Amino acid sequence: MPRLKKDEARTRLNLELPQTARDRLEALRVETEADSLAEVIRRSLALYELLWQQQQQGVQIIARKGDEEKRVLLL
């Protein structure tokens, strides 16, 4: 996902999360080499939005590992 443009309007959110959720975000930040937790959240939002739009269009999202097939139920 592209970074925010400098002239793009911004808003600040304050989130109260359990420490475990904060730890998961931090682990994803490190693993994906994201610059910040905000970037992890923006990427997550972009993916969630894409999956939601696809589901609304009747698309089935399938995760496959080897010969196994698992349908992912969304929302």
C-alpha positions in Angstrom: 0.0 0.0 0.0 1.4 3.4 -0.9 2.3 5.8 1.9 0.1 8.7 2.7 0.7 11.8 0.7 2.1 14.7 2.7 -0.8 16.9 1.8 -3.5 14.2 2.4 -5.8 15.0 5.3 -5.1 13.0 8.4 -6.8 12.1 11.6 -5.5 10.7 14.8 -7.0 7.6 16.4 -6.4 6.5 20.0 -6.9 2.7 20.3 -7.2 0.8 23.5 -6.0 -2.7 22.7 -5.2 -5.7 24.9 -1.4 -6.1 25.2 -1.6 -9.3 23.2 -3.0 -7.5 20.2 -0.3 -4.8 20.5 2.3 -7.6 20.6 0.8 -9.2 17.5 0.9 -5.9 15.7 4.5 -5.4 16.7 5.5 -8.9 15.6 3.9 -8.2 12.2 5.8 -4.9 12.0 9.1 -6.6 12.5 8.3 -9.6 10.3 7.1 -7.4 7.4 9.7 -4.7 7.9 7.0 -2.1 8.1 8.1 1.4 9.3 5.5 1.7 12.0 2.5 0.1 13.6 0.4 2.6 11.7 1.7 1.1 8.5 0.8 -2.4 9.6 -2.7 -1.1 10.4 -3.0 0.6 7.0 -1.9 -2.5 5.2 -4.3 -4.6 7.2 -7.2 -2.3 6.4 -6.3 -2.4 2.7 -6.3 -6.2 2.8 -9.5 -6.4 4.8 -11.2 -4.0 2.4 -10.1 -6.0 -0.6 -11.4 -9.3 0.9 -14.7 -7.7 1.9 -15.2 -6.3 -1.6 -14.4 -9.7 -3.1 -16.8 -11.5 -0.8 -19.6 -9.0 -1.6 -19.1 -9.9 -5.3 -19.5 -13.6 -4.5 -15.8 -14.5 -4.8 -14.6 -17.4 -2.7 -11.2 -17.0 -1.2 -9.4 -20.3 -0.9 -6.2 -20.9 1.0 -4.3 -23.9 -0.3 -1.2 -25.7 1.1 0.0 -28.6 -1.0 -2.8 -30.9 -1.9 -4.9 -29.8 1.0 -7.6 -27.2 0.3 -9.2 -25.1 2.9 -11.9 -22.5 2.2 -11.6 -19.4 4.3 -14.8 -18.1 5.7 -14.8 -14.4 5.8 -16.8 -12.3 8.3 
